[in-house]
Amino acid sequence: MKATEASTTAKVIAASTVLLAGRPADRALVPAGAAELCRHFLSTNWADRCLCRSVSSPWTRWLWRGLERLTHPGIMRHYLLRKGWIEAQCRLALQQGVGRVIIIGAGLDTLALRLASQFPDVDWVEIDHPATQDFKRRGLAQAGLQLPANLTLLSVDLSTAPLPVALMQDARPTLVVVEGVLMYLKEAEVAALLRDQVRTLSVAPVRLIFSHMVRWPKGRAGFRPTSWWVDRWLDWRDEPFQWTISPQTLEPWLQGLGFELLRQAEPPFTKEAAEPQDGLKGENLVMCVAKHGVA
């Protein structure tokens, strides 16, 4: 992403949330309150307001659906199915005693904003690039919304700075969510982040949920079916995929970093999602737990 601009990918996912919330066939995928928050995020400038109106109106929504079919059919549902799996795992971890949730590279995600009030005894922390974090704050402020008392937004550029030291001084069971982020970092940066920072966020168990792009044969990455247009667009926006890994090598790789693999999930992430457009492959989800004293 460009250093002075909010993530374009984050805006696309927010717009996808608004669009699917207005489509009866997909409305059930959108959690209560998520679309309204995304509308607030896309309200701080003229261009984003136009984007939000275009995905909200039935008169122009078909244009975006047509563009999706030309590039990655099913990508919008993929985003929401991915978020649904993560939220389900998050709620399960909370039921099992997690006292702190840290979302790295939160973008314009609504998980912490929606769940913080439901779980007032849990501390929620969002960490993201300063430009994206400022964009999110402006959207909330313009809507007159205040952050829940147990939610903190931190601005950190993970490509140049580590996680704040203050986060390490905590003994509560912790869940870390890194969604749609690691593929934009170099492999050495991913390994250092997980091994040297995430793994040591608490002396209590640290659970980690993350998404990763699949490394296909011959080392290629990206969604399948492939899209030349999307690959060129990511390069133009300076948001190319850099780190990928194959599902077969994931477990030993995690062990080398001090994590135990608990489960992997491939699209569509739920047995109930059986429509043809749910066939988009290439990004998997992982749940693992840190093994202290290892690596």
Secondary structure, 3 states (H helix, E strand, C coil): CCCCCCCHHHHHHHHHHHHHHCCCCCHHHCCCCHHHHHHHHCCCCHHHHHHHHHHHCCCCHHHHHHHHHHCCCCHHHHHHHHHHHHHHHHHHHHHCCCCEEEEECCCCCCHHHHHCCCCCCCEEEEEECHHHHHHHHHHHHHCCCCCCCCEEEEECCCCCCCCCHHHHCCCCCEEEEECCCHHHCCHHHHHHHHHHHHHHCCCCCEEEEEEEEEECHHHCECCECCCHHHHHHHHHCCCCCCCEECHHHHHHHHHHHCEEEEEEECCCCCCCCCCHHHHCECEEEEEEEECCCCC
